[in-house]
């Protein structure tokens, strides 16, 4: 059977736009000779719809759109991810479903069996699970239908078994399918691609038949979906793999018993959402290439799906704003990025120079707005109230907050998305100023530890050299001691341990859930661990007010980590 894989990029809630994209992809794949077209999970409404599902008209409108899509499907059937109403009146009100459309109607409906309720997922809030997957028959073939999590039962994918009882793969294995398809909306994080491939190939071997896995691509809020749809034959051999971080349509020929081989030819990807595609990733450092591609795609989609066509960045001359600047230029096109230097009375000349050189290397518009007078005016206004009180972090933060006011004014005037430049290390310990450098619409690198920012910066420059281009990030931005320049000659390490130590502690405490005692037992100095853990806990209130950030690790600050602001637990 010739299967059309439709790896496309939807927008949550854009029912008309998604429908148009679905039908364009369907027509292109049918023209290539597909005998069945498979789309990703919840493609009709976009993933994740979250509490849009509770709006009174949303699900009926989604169902109406799915019916309109089905009406346009002809002799070649299509499996399409969507939401349907649970008509029983029992349990949750909706189903996460896949509709089998054929000859102008919905001929069958499959319902997701396993509903994830961990990390960023909260599907049990909305959906009622099925007790078993369905099998549809077409062209004399028995086709098992699974939806994303239904195949995530592999014993090695987690330190604990997430599901007990229902195992959709075992149920399908007993039904002797000729083919199993999986409609997926699996968000990307670093190192996830290999896990997915193992999952799919081992599932195919267990089923004794080919498995076709079709994943969505694109950015929606914090989440980035990488696509990477793939096909495994019954022996666990990957026989087709689609693009990473890009739309692609492809037809593959899948045999009924021993697997598949790619068909000749493939359709061109549908038009990109943004003004320019991310730089094509290098294969020399696939981890860094993936991170760069993910952040570029996540930023591009967040902006364009929200209606922004320009980006605005405060360029400090440091490594964080430099990396964000490069990502923004890749996502928007250099002509649509505005970089702003905001020197104060204590800003170093090398910081100003590095910001200017970066902007020139990237070809972005560059403006300088001095804030020294504004800081003096603000301090003078506060002077009578502060009389007799010592200068402290209050005064240091005034310059950051003045910068926030200026940058937000520029954002409003030019309808440009202001990008914050804080990294995960700084955000974790509160080394950032609320209503200052935290002001903005999207935190591009908020899920990158500082050591990862350095690694990405070095990769960006090395990749540029491999392409015969000028490395965009000034070497001095990478080499000089990091500083927020809150006071003369200040460096980050005045109040923080070296970043390799800090990041190792934060990874253990934030991402792995280790306690202070666990970290001390690993050999970290007790005083350092206690201080860092205290800073992380005390600054939860800042993170709750931060701009949304792009998720690239298994556990990011934001929707996947729900720690109370007011709490007294000490580990």
C-alpha positions in Angstrom: 0.0 0.0 0.0 1.2 3.5 -0.9 0.9 5.7 2.2 0.9 9.4 2.1 2.6 11.0 5.1 1.3 14.6 5.7 3.8 16.2 8.1 2.3 19.7 8.3 2.3 22.8 10.5 -1.1 23.8 12.0 -2.1 26.7 14.1 -4.2 26.1 17.3 -7.7 27.3 16.7 -7.3 28.3 13.1 -9.9 25.9 11.8 -10.2 27.4 8.3 -6.5 27.7 7.8 -5.8 24.2 9.1 -8.6 22.8 6.9 -7.1 24.5 3.8 -3.6 23.1 4.7 -5.0 19.6 5.2 -6.9 19.6 1.9 -3.8 20.9 0.0 -1.7 18.2 1.5 -4.3 15.5 0.8 -4.6 16.6 -2.9 -0.8 16.7 -3.3 -0.3 13.2 -1.9 -3.2 11.7 -3.8 -1.6 13.2 -7.0 1.5 11.3 -6.1 -0.4 8.0 -6.0 -1.1 7.6 -2.3 -3.7 5.0 -1.5 -4.1 6.2 2.1 -3.1 9.6 3.6 -2.3 9.9 7.3 -2.2 13.2 9.2 -1.0 14.0 12.7 -2.9 14.0 16.0 -5.5 16.8 16.5 -4.5 18.4 13.2 -8.0 19.8 12.6 -7.8 22.1 15.6 -4.0 22.2 16.3 -2.2 20.8 19.3 -2.6 21.5 22.2 -6.0 23.2 22.3 -6.0 23.2 26.1 -9.0 25.1 27.5 -10.3 26.2 24.2 -12.0 22.9 24.4 -14.3 24.3 27.1 -15.5 27.2 25.0 -19.1 26.4 24.2 -18.8 26.5 20.4 -15.2 25.3 20.0 -15.7 21.5 19.7 -18.9 21.8 17.6 -16.9 24.0 15.2 -14.1 21.5 15.1 -16.5 18.7 14.3 -18.1 20.8 11.6 -14.6 21.5 10.1 -13.8 17.7 10.2 -17.1 17.0 8.4 -16.2 19.6 5.7 -12.8 17.9 5.3 -14.4 14.5 5.0 -16.8 15.8 2.4 -13.7 16.6 0.2 -12.1 13.2 0.6 -12.7 11.0 -2.4 -11.7 7.4 -3.3 -8.4 7.7 -1.4 -9.2 7.6 2.3 -7.5 9.8 4.9 -6.9 9.4 8.7 -7.1 12.8 10.3 -6.6 13.7 14.0 -9.5 15.7 15.6 -11.7 16.2 18.6 -15.1 14.6 18.9 -17.8 14.8 21.5 -18.3 12.0 24.0 -22.0 11.3 23.5 -22.4 8.9 26.5 -22.6 11.7 29.1 -20.2 9.8 31.3 -16.6 10.7 32.0 -14.8 13.5 30.3 -16.8 15.4 27.6 -14.5 14.8 24.6 -12.5 12.3 22.7 -9.0 12.7 21.3 -9.9 11.0 18.0 -8.8 10.0 14.5 -11.5 10.0 11.8 -11.2 7.6 8.8 -12.6 9.7 6.0 -13.7 8.0 2.7 -15.9 8.9 -0.2 -17.2 12.1 1.3 -18.0 10.9 4.8 -16.5 9.9 8.1 -16.6 6.1 7.9 -15.0 5.2 11.3 -13.7 6.9 14.4 -10.7 5.8 16.5 -10.3 7.1 20.0 -7.0 7.6 21.9 -6.6 5.0 24.7 -3.7 6.3 26.8 -3.9 10.0 27.9 -0.7 11.6 29.2 -1.0 13.6 32.4 2.7 14.4 33.0 5.1 17.3 32.1 3.2 19.6 29.7 0.4 17.2 29.1 -3.0 17.3 30.8 -5.2 15.3 28.5 -7.1 13.6 31.3 -8.6 17.1 32.0 -10.5 17.0 28.7 -10.7 13.6 27.2 -12.2 10.2 27.9 -10.0 7.3 26.9 -11.0 4.3 24.8 -10.7 0.8 26.1 -9.0 -0.5 23.0 -7.9 0.8 19.6 -9.8 0.1 16.4 -8.9 -1.7 13.2 -10.2 -0.5 9.9 -10.1 -2.4 6.6 -9.2 -0.8 3.3 -7.9 -2.4 0.1 -8.0 -5.8 1.8 -5.6 -4.6 4.5 -6.3 -4.5 8.2 -5.0 -1.2 9.5 -4.7 -0.6 13.3 -5.1 3.0 14.4 -3.2 4.4 17.4 -2.8 8.0 18.6 0.5 9.3 19.9 0.7 8.0 23.6 -0.9 4.7 22.6 2.5 3.4 21.6 4.4 4.9 24.5 4.4 1.7 26.6 8.0 0.8 26.0 9.6 -0.4 29.3 12.8 1.7 28.8 11.2 5.1 28.0 10.7 6.0 31.7 12.0 5.1 35.1 8.5 4.0 36.0 5.7 2.5 34.0 3.2 5.2 33.2 0.2 3.0 32.4 -1.1 -0.2 33.9 -3.8 -2.4 32.4 -4.6 -1.3 28.9 -1.8 -1.9 26.3 -3.0 -0.9 22.9 0.0 -2.5 21.2 -0.8 -5.9 22.7 -4.4 -5.5 21.8 -3.5 -4.8 18.2 -0.9 -7.6 18.0 -3.7 -10.1 18.9 -5.7 -8.8 15.9 -3.0 -9.6 13.3 -2.9 -6.2 11.6 -1.2 -5.8 8.2 -0.3 -2.2 9.1 -0.4 0.0 12.2 -0.5 3.8 11.9 0.2 6.3 14.7 -1.0 9.9 14.5 1.2 11.9 16.7 1.8 15.4 18.2 4.9 14.7 20.1 6.8 17.9 21.3 10.5 18.0 20.8 13.1 18.1 23.5 16.8 17.5 23.3 17.7 13.8 22.7 14.1 12.8 22.1 14.6 11.7 18.5 16.4 8.5 19.4 13.8 7.6 22.0 11.0 7.9 19.4 12.8 5.9 16.9 13.4 3.1 19.4 9.8 3.3 20.4 8.5 3.0 16.8 10.9 0.2 15.6 10.4 -1.9 18.7 6.6 -1.5 18.4 6.7 -2.7 14.8 8.7 -5.8 15.8 6.2 -6.5 18.6 3.3 -6.1 16.2 4.8 -8.1 13.5 3.8 -5.6 10.9 5.0 -2.2 9.5 4.3 0.9 11.6 3.8 4.4 10.1 4.4 7.2 12.5 3.3 10.7 11.4 4.2 13.6 13.7 3.2 17.2 13.5 5.8 20.0 13.0 5.9 23.7 14.1 5.7 25.8 17.2 2.7 26.4 19.4 3.3 28.6 22.5 6.2 27.1 24.5 6.2 23.8 22.5 8.2 23.0 19.4 7.3 20.0 17.3 10.0 18.6 15.1 8.2 16.3 12.7 10.6 13.5 11.9 7.8 11.2 10.9 9.1 7.8 10.1 8.2 4.3 8.9 9.5 1.0 10.3 9.1 -2.4 8.7 8.1 -5.5 10.6 11.8 -6.3 11.4 12.3 -2.9 13.1 14.3 -1.4 10.1 13.6 2.3 9.5 12.7 2.6 5.8 11.6 6.2 5.5 12.2 9.3 7.6 10.9 12.8 7.0 12.5 16.2 7.6 13.3 17.6 11.0 11.7 21.0 11.9 10.1 21.5 8.4 6.9 20.5 6.7 7.2 17.6 4.3 4.8 15.4 2.2 6.0 12.0 1.1 4.5 8.8 -0.2 6.0 5.5 0.9 5.2 2.0 -0.2 4.5 -0.3 2.7 4.4 -4.0 2.2 1.9 -6.1 4.1 4.4 -8.3 5.8 8.1 -7.4 5.6 8.1 -3.6 5.7 8.4 -0.7 3.4 10.6 1.2 1.0 10.4 4.8 0.0 8.4 5.5 -3.2 10.1 7.4 -5.9 9.6 11.2 -5.7 8.1 13.3 -3.0 6.0 16.5 -2.9 7.5 19.8 -2.1 6.9 21.1 1.5 4.0 23.5 1.9 5.0 27.1 2.2 6.9 28.1 5.4 5.0 30.2 7.9 7.7 32.8 8.4 9.6 35.2 6.2 12.6 33.0 6.0 13.5 29.5 7.0 16.0 28.7 9.8 19.6 28.2 8.6 20.0 24.6 7.4 21.5 22.7 10.3 25.0 21.3 10.1 25.6 17.6 10.8 28.9 18.2 12.6 27.2 18.7 16.0 23.6 17.4 15.6 22.7 18.3 19.2 23.5 22.0 18.7 22.0 22.0 15.2 18.8 20.6 16.6 18.7 23.2 19.4 19.3 26.0 16.9 16.7 24.7 14.5 14.1 24.2 17.3 14.6 27.7 18.7 14.4 29.3 15.3 11.3 27.5 14.3 9.7 28.1 17.8 10.4 31.8 17.6 9.2 32.1 14.0 5.9 30.3 14.6 5.3 32.1 17.9 5.7 35.4 16.2 3.9 34.9 12.9 1.1 32.9 14.4 0.6 35.8 16.8 0.8 38.4 14.1 4.3 39.8 14.6 6.6 40.3 11.6 9.5 42.1 13.4 11.7 41.3 16.4 13.2 43.7 18.9 16.2 42.9 21.1 18.2 44.8 23.6 21.8 44.1 22.6 24.1 44.3 25.7 27.2 43.0 24.1 27.0 39.8 26.1 26.7 36.3 24.9 23.0 35.8 25.7 21.7 38.7 23.7 24.1 37.8 20.9 22.7 34.2 20.6 19.2 35.5 20.7 20.1 38.0 18.0 21.4 35.3 15.7 18.3 33.1 16.3 16.0 36.1 15.5 17.9 36.9 12.3 17.4 33.3 11.2 13.7 33.3 12.1 12.6 36.7 10.8 15.2 37.6 8.3 17.8 40.2 9.2 15.8 43.0 7.6 13.0 42.4 10.2 15.2 42.6 13.4 15.9 45.7 15.4 18.8 45.6 17.8 19.1 48.4 20.5 22.0 49.3 22.6 21.0 51.0 25.9 24.2 52.2 27.5 24.1 53.6 31.1 26.8 55.6 32.9 28.5 52.3 33.9 28.2 50.4 30.6 31.7 49.4 29.3 32.9 50.5 25.9 33.6 46.9 24.9 30.0 46.0 25.6 28.9 48.8 23.3 31.4 47.8 20.6 30.4 44.1 20.8 26.7 45.0 20.4 27.5 47.2 17.3 29.7 44.5 15.7 27.1 41.8 16.2 24.4 43.9 14.6 26.7 44.7 11.6 27.6 41.0 11.2 24.0 40.1 11.2 22.9 42.9 9.0 20.2 44.1 11.4 19.0 47.6 12.1 21.0 49.0 15.0 20.0 51.9 17.3 21.6 53.4 20.4 19.5 55.0 23.1 21.5 56.3 26.1 19.6 55.9 29.4 22.0 57.6 31.8 19.9 60.8 32.1 16.7 58.8 32.6 18.4 56.8 35.4 19.5 60.0 37.0 16.1 61.5 36.7 14.5 58.4 38.3 17.0 58.4 41.2 16.4 62.1 41.7 12.6 61.6 41.9 13.1 58.8 44.5 15.8 60.7 46.4 13.6 62.5 48.9 11.9 59.2 49.9 15.3 57.3 50.0 17.1 59.9 52.2 19.2 58.3 54.8 19.0 54.8 53.2 22.0 53.0 51.9 22.4 52.3 48.1 21.7 48.7 47.3 20.2 46.4 44.6 17.3 48.9 44.4 19.4 51.5 42.7 21.2 48.8 40.6 17.8 47.7 39.2 16.7 51.1 38.2 18.8 51.0 35.0 17.3 47.6 34.1 13.8 48.9 34.6 14.4 52.0 32.6 15.6 49.8 29.8 12.4 47.8 30.1 10.3 51.0 29.7 12.3 52.0 26.6 12.2 48.6 25.0 8.4 48.2 25.6 7.8 51.7 24.1 9.8 50.6 21.0 7.8 47.4 20.8 4.5 49.2 20.9 5.5 51.9 18.4 7.0 49.5 15.8 4.7 46.5 16.5 7.7 44.4 17.1 8.0 41.3 19.4 10.3 42.1 22.2 12.5 39.1 22.9 13.9 38.6 26.4 17.4 37.2 26.6 17.6 35.5 30.0 18.9 31.9 30.2 17.7 29.1 32.4 20.6 29.5 34.9 19.7 33.2 35.6 16.0 32.6 35.7 16.4 29.7 38.1 18.2 31.7 40.7 16.4 35.0 40.1 19.5 36.7 38.5 17.1 38.9 36.4 15.1 42.0 37.0 11.3 41.9 37.1 9.9 44.6 34.9 13.4 45.2 33.5 15.3 42.7 31.4 12.4 40.3 32.0 10.0 42.5 30.0 9.0 41.1 26.7 6.8 38.7 24.8 8.9 35.6 24.4 11.9 34.2 26.3 13.9 32.5 23.5 16.7 30.9 25.5 15.0 30.5 28.9 15.4 26.7 28.7 19.1 26.8 27.9 21.6 26.7 30.8 24.4 29.2 30.6 26.9 26.5 29.7 24.6 25.5 26.8 24.4 29.1 25.7 28.2 29.1 25.4 28.1 25.8 23.5 25.5 27.1 21.1 27.4 30.4 20.5 30.6 28.4 19.7 28.6 26.2 17.4 27.0 29.2 15.6 30.4 30.7 14.9 32.0 27.4 13.9 29.0 26.6 11.6 29.4 30.0 10.0 33.1 29.3 9.3 32.3 26.0 7.8 30.0 27.8 5.4 32.6 30.3 4.5 30.8 33.1 6.3 31.9 35.6 9.0 31.2 34.3 12.5 28.4 36.6 13.7 29.2 36.6 17.4 32.2 38.7 18.4 34.7 36.4 20.1 35.1 38.9 23.0 31.4 38.3 23.8 32.2 34.7 24.3 35.6 35.1 26.1 34.9 38.0 28.5 33.7 37.2 32.1 29.8 37.4 32.0 28.4 40.5 33.7 25.0 42.2 34.1 27.0 45.5 34.5 24.9 46.5 37.5 27.9 48.3 39.0 31.4 49.0 37.9 33.6 45.9 37.4 30.8 43.6 38.5 30.8 40.0 37.2 28.2 37.2 37.6 30.6 35.2 39.7 30.6 37.9 42.4 27.3 36.3 43.6 27.1 33.0 41.8 29.4 30.0 41.6 31.1 29.2 38.3 28.5 28.3 35.7 29.6 24.7 35.2 29.0 24.2 38.9 25.8 26.2 39.0 24.3 24.4 36.0 25.1 20.9 37.4 23.4 21.8 40.6 20.4 23.3 38.8 20.1 20.3 36.5 19.9 18.0 39.5 17.5 20.1 41.6 15.2 21.5 38.9 15.2 18.9 36.1 15.9 15.7 38.1 14.1 16.5 41.3 17.1 15.8 43.5 17.1 17.2 47.1 19.9 19.3 48.7 21.0 16.2 50.5 21.3 14.3 47.3 23.4 17.0 45.7 25.7 17.3 48.7 26.1 13.6 48.7 27.3 13.9 45.1 30.2 16.0 46.3 28.9 19.6 45.8 29.8 22.0 48.7 27.0 22.2 51.2 27.0 26.0 51.5 26.9 26.4 47.7 24.0 23.9 47.3 22.0 25.4 50.2 22.4 28.9 48.7 21.4 27.9 45.2 18.4 25.8 46.3 17.3 28.7 48.4 17.6 31.1 45.5 15.6 28.8 43.2 12.8 28.5 45.7 12.6 32.2 46.6 12.3 33.3 43.0 9.3 31.2 41.9 7.3 34.4 42.0 9.5 35.9 39.3 9.1 32.9 37.0 5.4 33.1 37.3 5.5 36.6 35.8 8.1 35.8 33.1 7.4 35.7 29.4 6.7 32.3 28.0 9.8 30.4 27.0 10.6 27.8 24.3 10.9 24.3 25.8 13.9 22.3 24.7 14.6 20.1 27.7 12.6 17.4 29.3 11.6 19.8 32.1 11.4 23.6 31.4 10.1 26.4 33.7 6.5 27.1 32.8 3.5 24.8 32.2 5.4 21.6 32.8 6.7 22.6 36.3 4.0 23.7 38.8 5.6 24.7 42.0 3.7 26.8 44.5 5.0 30.3 45.1 4.2 30.3 48.8 5.6 27.1 50.3 8.0 26.2 53.1 9.4 22.8 52.2 13.1 22.6 52.5 14.7 19.4 51.0 
